[in-house]
Amino acid sequence: MDLIPRVGTFFLLVGTGALALFVLSIMGHQANVLYLLVAIATIPTGFIFRGKRQAAENDRFSSLRKMNERNRQRRQERHDREKNRKG
């Protein structure tokens, strides 16, 4: 369980919230630049902390592979049944 990527996600959420508050403050005609500064500081920090995580090659698309294998087995079983009926 890596703590650093979770902290990065937290910073991204805080930055996104601050950016939303900044936009809302502009819409209310009382622009609060502090929200923008917080967003500018926390969003890149969040991306840096999250880093580049790559899924293991074996785990990627594993559910699709399982579904494909089940469909292939079903097709083979149907083919075998039809073959047995014919002859």
C-alpha positions as CSV (number, residue, x, y, z in Angstrom):
1,M,0.0,0.0,0.0
2,D,1.8,3.1,-1.2
3,L,1.1,6.2,0.7
4,I,2.7,8.7,-1.6
5,P,0.2,8.1,-4.5
6,R,-2.7,8.5,-2.1
7,V,-1.3,11.8,-0.9
8,G,-1.0,12.9,-4.6
9,T,-4.7,12.0,-5.1
10,F,-5.6,14.1,-2.0
11,F,-3.7,17.1,-3.4
12,L,-5.5,16.7,-6.8
13,L,-8.9,16.7,-5.0
14,V,-8.0,19.7,-2.9
15,G,-6.7,21.6,-6.0
16,T,-9.8,20.7,-8.0
17,G,-12.0,21.9,-5.2
18,A,-10.0,25.1,-4.9
19,L,-10.3,25.7,-8.6
20,A,-14.0,25.1,-8.4
21,L,-14.3,27.6,-5.5
22,F,-12.3,30.1,-7.6
23,V,-14.7,29.8,-10.5
24,L,-17.7,30.2,-8.2
25,S,-16.1,33.2,-6.6
26,I,-15.7,34.8,-10.0
27,M,-19.4,34.0,-10.8
28,G,-20.3,35.8,-7.6
29,H,-18.4,38.9,-8.7
30,Q,-16.0,38.6,-5.7
31,A,-12.9,36.9,-7.2
32,N,-10.8,35.3,-4.5
33,V,-7.3,34.8,-5.9
34,L,-6.2,32.7,-3.0
35,Y,-8.3,29.8,-4.3
36,L,-6.5,30.1,-7.7
37,L,-3.1,30.1,-6.0
38,V,-4.0,27.0,-3.9
39,A,-5.2,25.3,-7.1
40,I,-2.0,26.2,-9.0
41,A,0.1,24.9,-6.1
42,T,-1.7,21.7,-5.3
43,I,-2.7,20.3,-8.7
44,P,0.8,19.9,-10.1
45,T,2.0,18.7,-6.7
46,G,-0.6,16.0,-6.8
47,F,0.4,14.9,-10.3
48,I,4.1,14.7,-9.2
49,F,3.2,12.6,-6.1
50,R,1.0,10.3,-8.0
51,G,3.8,9.5,-10.5
52,K,3.4,7.1,-13.4
53,R,1.8,3.9,-12.2
54,Q,1.6,1.2,-14.8
55,A,-0.5,-1.9,-14.4
56,A,1.3,-5.2,-14.6
57,E,1.1,-6.6,-18.1
58,N,-0.6,-9.7,-16.9
59,D,-3.3,-7.8,-15.1
60,R,-4.2,-5.5,-17.9
61,F,-7.4,-6.4,-19.7
62,S,-7.6,-9.6,-17.6
63,S,-11.4,-9.5,-17.5
64,L,-11.6,-9.1,-21.2
65,R,-9.3,-12.1,-21.7
66,K,-11.5,-14.2,-19.4
67,M,-14.7,-13.2,-21.3
68,N,-13.0,-14.0,-24.6
69,E,-11.8,-17.4,-23.4
70,R,-15.3,-18.3,-22.1
71,N,-16.8,-17.2,-25.5
72,R,-14.3,-19.3,-27.3
73,Q,-15.1,-22.3,-25.2
74,R,-18.8,-21.9,-25.8
75,R,-18.3,-21.6,-29.5
76,Q,-16.2,-24.7,-29.5
77,E,-18.8,-26.6,-27.5
78,R,-21.6,-25.6,-29.9
79,H,-19.4,-26.6,-32.8
80,D,-18.8,-30.0,-31.3
81,R,-22.5,-30.5,-30.5
82,E,-23.5,-29.6,-34.1
83,K,-20.7,-31.9,-35.4
84,N,-22.0,-34.8,-33.3
85,R,-25.6,-34.3,-34.5
86,K,-24.6,-34.4,-38.2
87,G,-22.6,-37.4,-38.1
